């Protein structure tokens, strides 16, 4: 029997047989796998064969993503809030805050459900995290946004380090290991990228035009070692008051970044209907993007997500459930823009609101003449919307703060050199990837660290 290959991802656009779907939805995973094997033995089409193989891969990963029974979920919540009740948990379910699936006919919660709840529900956030926030980070961010508005731009040099290490129980002496670590590319807002230090000899550095830029290591190891890259770069972000400049915008006809990208950026019947409802008869490209941004930031609840690999259609998931993290929201924005003839594309990497916080993040770009490429960060905009800060919300329509490492400029972009086995994240690269000649390394088999070493404001 053939096994899953990464090229099969495009087959996610096709539906699976009804019996497989029913078993999967009921969480009867053993029966679903047996049904998949029966279908493959029936000599189905190549497309269906590929779709079934990727479904089998999904089923093998789902139980790890949804480990908590209802009782275990409630017990986890009670560790932070002893008075939290089953009725409170049901209220979160009814509000669409918590993601869950059935496993063997019983409800199981996503492993980051409580992290989501205490992030987006203010009452829970205040109880668990307090109301102070991080004054140092917030001060740095506020100063940068203010400087951009007052001076027309903000410019910073950032020094950062990324590390990757296998768990000791995965490593064996003599192991041959390939490692790809993300680094920034000199595109758009980023310049003067300097590789300052690496843990091992770099076998290849992807070019600045690479859609997913990396440094690549290839070593045979007698003992487990940490792979790392330290780099610096300059970010200069220019301020654009997009909403008040809409009368200058021109809707052209473009042959870039307006097409579908299977399987996720696809113009489904539901998204066409939603697009028509949001955009209406609007022809001004900034107003089109503004309406889409308004919809996503005001309607979609932020939610930590299962691996994107486990979603059949990411923008449709977002639109259907009104839930999603930064990348899910960005892809809905990108898809709806493209459906309306406004070029839109992906950017991602890491972001820092200040020196203490440096995490993976995704956002979008959209193209409008005569301005060129503008930015949109629906996730940050939605956070400001929930805080009642409309000025900050609309800053992120047209602009970005300068505290970002931009390593990826396309969604679903290949690595350099290409991997043999399935990537931990086949769509993006923010945490690094690794493999041996015999198997790929999963996300649970390694530790990563992303650190901001310094942020310097430049004149």
N, C-alpha and C positions, 0 to 999 in steps of 0.2 A: 504493500500500500504506500502511496506517495505521502509525503509530509508537507506541512505548510512552508511556503516561501513568501518572502516579503512582497514580491510583485503581485501576490494574490490580493493585496489590500484593495485594489480597485474593484474587486468583485463584491465589496460591501454594498455597492449600489443595488445588488440583486437580493430578492427576498429568499428566505429559506423555506423548505416544505412545512406545511401546517403542523404535522405531527412533531417535528423537531421544535418548532416554535412553542407549541403547547407544553411539551415537556420542559423546555427551558424556562418558560414563564412560571411554571409551577415549582421550579427549583428541583425538578427530577432529573438531575444532571446525568446519572448513570444511564437512565432510559434514553435521554437525549443523545448521548454518545452512541449508544447501541443503534438508535434510529439513523444517525448520521452514517454509521458503517454500513447499514443495510442499503441506504440510498446510494452510497458510493459503489457498492457491489452491483447496482442496477445499471451501471454504465451510463450515468447521466452526462449532460453536456459538460464541456470543459469549464465553462463559466460557473455552473452549479457545483462541480467538483471542487473548484477553488474556493467557492463561497462556503461550502460545507467544511472544508479543511480549516478555514479561518474561524468558523464557528466552533469547531472542536477546540481550537487553541483558546478561544474566549472562555469556553466552559471550564477549561482547566485552570483558569486564573480567577474566575469570579468568586469562588469561596474564600480566597484569601482577602479579597477586597471588601467582603461583607461578613465579618466574623461574629458580630454581636447579635445574640437573640434579644428579644424584647426585654427579658429580665436582666440580661447582662448590660444592655444599653441603659436601662433605668439605674442599675447599680453604679455604672460609670458616672452618670449625671449626679447621683447622690454623693459621690466622693467630693464634688465641688460644692453642691447645694443640697445638704441633707434633707431639706423639706420638699425637694423636687418629687412630684408624684407621677403615677401612670397617666393621669389625666393631663398633666403638663406635657408629657411625651406625646400623647395623642394630639394635643393642640399644635405642637410643632409639626407633626405629620400633616394635619389638616391645612396648615399654613404653607405647606410645600417646602419647609426648611430642611427636613431630614430625607435623605435618600435611603431606600431599602429595596430588597428583593425577597422573593420566596426561595428558600432552600428546603427541600423535602416538605413542601407545603406550609412551612412556617416562616414568619417574617424575620429577616436578618438585616441589621443596619450596617451602613457603610462605615469603614473603620475611622473616618474622620468626621462622622456626623456631629459629635459633640463639639469639635473644633469649629465646625460651621455654625452651629447654633450659638455658641458663645462669641462668635465673630460678628454675626449679622443681627442678632436680637439684642437690642440695647440693654434691656433689663437684665438679661443673662450676662452680657458682657460686663456691665457695671458690677454685678455680684462677684464674678469670677476674676476679672482683670482690674477692677477699680476704674476710676474715672479720670486719672491723671494723664494716661498715655506716656509718650516718650518726649519730654520737653526739648531735649537736645536735637533729636531728629526733626521734630516739628519746626523748631526754630530755623534750622538750616534750610528746610524745604520752603518755609514761608519767605525767608530772605531771598532765595533764588527766584521764586515766582514773582516777587515784588520787583526784583532787579530786572527781570525780563520785561515786565510791563513798563517800567520807568525808563530803562536804557535801551530797550529794543532787543536785547539779547543777554545771555549769561554764559560764561565760559569757565570750565573747571578742568583740572587735571586730576584724574583718579588713578591710584595704584591699588591693584587687587591681586589676589592669589586664589587659585582653585586647586584642590587636592582630591585624589582618588586612590582608594586602597581596598583591596579584596579583604573579605573576612578571613581570618586565619583558618577556619575550618573548611574553606573552599580552596585555599591554596595548597599546592603540592610542590615539593622541591623539583626543580627542572622544568617547571611550567613555562611554556612559551606564551607570552601575553602581549596582545595589541591593545593600546589605549588611545582614545580620541578625547581630548579636552577642549571645550569651547573657548575661543578667544575673540576679541572684538575685531571687526573689519572696518577699514577706512572707507566708509560709505555714508552719505547723507550727513548726519550731525556729528559723526565721529572722525577724528583725524589723529595723526602722529602716534600711531600704535607702536609701542616698543616692548619686545619680549626681553625682560630683565634677567630672568633666571628660570632654569628648568631642572627638574630632579634627575633626568636622564637625557641622553642624547636624543635630539628630535630627528626623527627619520623624514618627516615631511611637514611643511606648514602650508595649509591651503591658502590660495591667493586672496587678495582683498576683494576680488569679484566673486568669491565662492558664496553661494547662498547660505551655507552653514559652515562657518569658518572654524577650523580646529588646528591644534598641534597634534601630531601623531607620533606615538612611541611604539617600538616593537622590541621586546627584550625577552631573553631567556633567564629566568630567575631561580637561584638556588635557595633564596629566602624571600619571604613576603616583604615587599617594599611599597612605599607610598610614591605615587606619581604626582607631580605638581608642575604648575606653570605660574610664574609671577609676571605681570605685565602692567604697563601704564598706558593711558590714552587721554586725549583731549576731547571733550564734548562741548560743542557750542550750539546753543539753541536760540534761534531768533523768534521773537514774539510776533504772532499774527492775530489780529482781532478778526477772526474769520466771519463771525456773525454780522459784524458791522461793515464788512467789506464785500458782502454778497452781491451788491450791484455791479461790482467789477468783474464778476465771474462769468465765464463763457463755457457752455456745454459743447464740447467738441465730439468728434467721432474718433475712437481710439482702437488700436490693434494690440494693446498691451493691458494686462491685468483687468480684463473685463469678461473673460471666459470662465466657464466652469472648470473646476479642478477635481476630478473624481478621486475618491468617493464622497468628499465632504463639502466642497464648494459646489453644490449642485442646485439647480433652479427647480425645485420640486413644486408640485401644484399648490401645496399649502403655503410655501414661502412666496410664490407668485401672488396668491390671494392676500397674504399679509403685507407684502410690498405695496400692492395697490391700495390697501387700506391706510398704510402709513404715509405714503408719498402722494397719493392722489394724482392730480394733474400738474404737479410742480415740475418745472423744467430747469430752474436755476440749480446748478450742481452743488453749491454750498448749502442751499436750502434743502435739497434732497438729502445730503449727508447729515445736515442738522436735524431733520425730522427723524432719521434713522437713529442717530445718536440719542436724541431725546427719548425715543421709544425704549432703546436698550437700557439706558441708565435709569429710567424711571419705572420700568416694568420688570426687569430681570433681577431676581434676588441673587446675591453672591453666594456661591456654594463651592466648597472644596469638592474636587471631582475624582472619580475613579480614573484609572489610566485611560488616556484618550484612545488607546488601542482597543478598548472594550466598548467604544461607542460606534454605532453603525453610520451615523450621520450627525456630526457634531453641531452644526448650526440648526438643524431640524430639532435635535434634542433640546437646544436652548429655547427655540421658539415655541416648542410644544409644551415644555415644562416650566418656562419662565424661570430658569435656574441655570447657573453656570459660573465657572471661575473666569479668570482674566482671558485665557485663550479661547474658551467657548464663546464668551461675549464678543471678543474681537472677530472671530470667524463669522458670527451672525452679522455683525456690522459689515464686514468685507463682502459677504455673499449678497446682502441686500443692496449695497452700493453697486456692485457689478451688475446686478439685475437691472439697474436703472442707468446703465451706461457710464457710471462714474468709476474710473480705475481705482482699485483698492488692493492693498497687499499687506503682508504680514511682516512684523518685526518682533524679535524676542531676544531674550538673554537674561540678564539679571538686573535688578533695580535696588536702589538704596535710598530711602528717605533720609538717611543720615548715616553716620559711621557705625551704628549698631545693627543695622538691618540690611541684609544683602541676600535677597532671595530670587528665585526664578520668577519671571514675569513676561507676559505677552501683551502686545498692543497692535494697533493698525495704522496704516497710512492711506490717504486718499489723494487723488490728483485732480487739481483744478487749475485751469488757465485763468489768469496769467501768473498765479502764485507758484505753480509747480506742486511738489509733494507737501502735503500737510499731514499732521498727526491726529490720531484720535485714540484715547485710552478710555473705553467704556467702563472698565472696572474701577479705575480711579474716579472717573466722573460719577459712577453709581455710588461710590462710597461718600463722595461729597454731597450727593443728592440725599442720601440717608441722614447725613449730618445737618441738612438744611442749609448748606453753604453753596448757593447758586453761583457765586463768583468763581469758586474753585472748580465747581462742576464744569462750567463752560470754558475755563482755562484749558481743560483737557480735550476740548474740541478745537483742533487746529494746532495745539502745542503739546510739548512734553517738558517735564522738568529735566534738568541735565544729569541726573544721577542714575544713569543707565549704562549697562554694558550691552551693546548691540552686536550679538554674535550671529544671529540668523535673520535673513532677509527674505526668505520664502518659506511657506509651509510645505511640509512633505519633501524637503530638499535632501539630496544624497550627501553622504559624508565623503571626505577625501583622505585616503583611498576608500573605496566602497567596503562595507562589511560583508562577511560571508553569511553570518547568522542574523536572525531577527534582532533588530535594535530594541533596547529597553523602551525607547520612545521612537517609533518609526516616523514620527511627524516633525519632531523638533529635537534640539540638542542643547540642554541647559545644565545637565548634570554630568555629562561625559558618558562614553560608551566603552565597552571592553569585550574582548572575546579571546578564546584560545583556538588552536587549530581544530578542536573537537566540539566546542560548545560556546554559546554566547553567555554573557554574564547578566543576570537579572538584577533588578533594582534592590532586591532584598539580600543580595550577596556582596554588597560593597558599601563602604562609607564614603561620603563626599563632604567636603567643606568648602565654602565660598566665603572669603574674607575681604573686607575693605581694609586696606592698610593705611591709606591717607586720601583725603580729598582737599585739593588746593584751589582756591578761587584765583582765576587769572584776570588780568586787566584787559 
